[in-house]
Amino acid sequence: MRPRAMVVSLVLAVVSAMGPRPVLPVMAPAPPSDSLPAPLSAQPAGCDPVAGPECLLPFPNDWFTVNARTPTSLRVALSTDAMPRNKGGVPVDPAAWNTADGFSPGSMLLAHVPGLDLARTGAAPVTDLGWSLRRDAPIVIVDTVTGERWPYWAELDAGATDPARRALIVRPARNLTEGHRYAVALRGLKDAEGLTLRAPETFTRLTGADLPPKDPLAGRQRALRRTLADLATAGVEGRGLYLAWDFTVASQRGLSGSVLSMRDQTLRALKGAAPRFTVETVTDLTEAQDPDIAREVTGEIQVPNYLDKPGAPPGARLSRDQDGRPRPLGDTLRTRYQCVIPRSAFTSPATPALYGHGLLGRAAEVRSRDVRAMAGQQGFVFCATAWIGMSEEDVPHVMGVFRDLSAFGTVPDRLQQSLLNFVLLGRAMVGKDGFTSHRAFRDDRGAPLLDRRAGLAYDGNSQGGIAGGALVAVSPDVRNAVLGVTGMNYSTLLNRSVAFQPFQRILDDAYPDRLTQQVCFALMQVLWDRGETDGYAQHLTDDPLPGSPRHRVLLHVAYGDHQVSTVTAQVEARTIGARVHQPAVAAGRDPDVTPYWGIRALPQRPFAGSALVVWDSGAVTPPRTNAPPLGTAYGRDPHHDPRNDPEARVQKAHFLREGVVVDVCDGAPCTATPVTVQARP
């Protein structure tokens, strides 16, 4: 993300223009009447009656699917009547969601449990993930395919001002497996007095005697029986349950199939050639003007448009054929790029690398001081294009989306087009008939300034790290990548980020109920997966997507980051099998019971593989809830510190070229010098 103040000012400018479970629990009194299940006749069509009047809860939930000819044999089938409504009474249009064959691999599990006290219940917090796997854990997630218990943390929505409207949020500590079905159990839940909460009336009825076939709940009971059987197989008894349900994770084809189809159609048409491109400006700089960069080049590459509007403007959706496959609209996008070429390239060709910009930014971020220093001091040519869908030009549209989430699918749809744009920019950098065929990318003797034989690397920061993982997974050319101040899964990130605050105000106005907001985040992630790392993480390293090589990925994070919560980078590290530099931070610095739980330590030698390295510049530990580190108590934001640290850049350079993690911290925690945020290029 670019500096927080710049994001805020840009958005506001547009706004102005626009414990152990007892064997025999003592039962708490029944919840208030407004939290009791609504009669089935009073519920909108498509609701799950299992837990009460909150129509889409629990979520995700296979009750909201139908049988279909898909890789999972399911298709999401959400009812318009069941969808969240904004303050104008407009329901979210479920059409985009109803193309999915399952739910997000990073799904936040949502339920509404009035009176719940997680501490008295003994549920695993984010500071003690291992606690989630204990035998008597009050919340259990089971992979019904393997029988494996899944690690997680549980939290109550810290932003809810009304205790009666506070969501229970259960977040997987590593991503769930594509195509697998998961069973969830809540048991022995307690209130603040330590009394066990009574299960919802309908759930109690469903777990009782068989209902007559004509009973409106008979179908729901049959579905629940399967869930309870899976839980029993995993050692979770039906006695004492508060709630149980199941859900299926989307397939690989459902998550990445559209981008792979776009990529493969386009590359087949190119027949091994680079895309057509133009060079618009070539700016040679004196050493006095810039000690690191000798030349800047801008221009355009030609990319087929797979969106449904000519020119692919904000708000466009993917163009699809009658079978749902992406198809080119017929026009060609003239996608802008910008490159910086170091002085060292005029002595020895530099390594080509793509650069990914930050939140709602632009390709010109490649001219930032830290990128120029990385290029000049480590010998890289960086080229960038915009993350359309979440770039500067998308700001007004994105703001409108948070007023009516029916249009949310346009954001990941444009992001998928941007993935194709980046793939072709990379092909232009390493193709024989690409950039090195033009004099702008050659020296005065005609020698190429890019070393195509070195292969293509990727380096992105913040949003460039979050979306960059998806790009790396689908790229046929990138082998090694650094994802800086990164994480994944926007449904976890947004509430924890100071950069989301301008959009949070819009969401608060349009969807003022916090419980509804959490449902909205969970829904958004189902679609967002198609354009960010969360939907591609299973295939980011050693299990590549079809047509992609294996990748090695280095995750650089800033301890105490105000914009991208580092807990999301840890989930990513567990998912991709990365190791962590230890000691990650100084003793006593991290409040977790087992810091970096479930992530193996790097060996004490150069390591050829993926890794997580924490860079600590002394920032205050952020909240351990789903809340942003707002206020003076949290001090300065360390978000920009890792990329500006010379030793971090040395580590990045080794990794981008060789795929090897070298210890630049001499066996100690990695520390970075605090920096003053630079002005926008």
Secondary structure, DSSP 4 states (H G I P E B T S, - for coil): ---HHHHHHHHHHHHHH--PPPSSPPBPPPPPGGGSPPPGGGSPTT--TTSSS-TT-SBS-GGGEEE-SSTTSEEE---GGGS-B-TT-PBPP-TTGGG-SSB-TTPPEEE--TT--HHHHTPPPTT-GGGGGSTT-SEEEEETTT--B--EEEEE-TT-SSGGGPPEEEEESSPPPTT-EEEEEEES-B-TTSPBPPPPHHHHHHTSSPPPTTSTTHHHHHHHHHHHHHHHHTT--STTEEEEEEEEBPPHHHHHHHHHHHHHHHHHHHTTPPPPEEEEEEEE--TTT-SSEEEEEEEEEEEE--BSSTT--TT--B-B-TTS-B---S-EEEEEEEEEEEGGGGTSPBEEEEEE--TTB-GGGGGSHHHHHHHHHHTEEEEE---TTSBGGGHHHHHHHTT-GGGTTHHHHHHHHHHHHHHHHHHHHHSTTSGGGSGGGB-TTS-BSB-GGG-EEEEEETHHHHTHHHHHHH-SSEEEEEEET----HHHHGGG-GGGHHHHHHHHHHS--HHHHHHHHHHHHHHHGGGSGGGTGGGSSSSPPTT----EEEEEEETT-SSS-HHHHHHHHHHHT-EE-SS-S-TTSS-SSSTTTT-PBPPSS-EES-EEEEEE-SPPPPPSSSS---SGGG-S--TTHHHH-HHHHHHHHHHHHHSEE--SSTTS-EE----PPPPP-
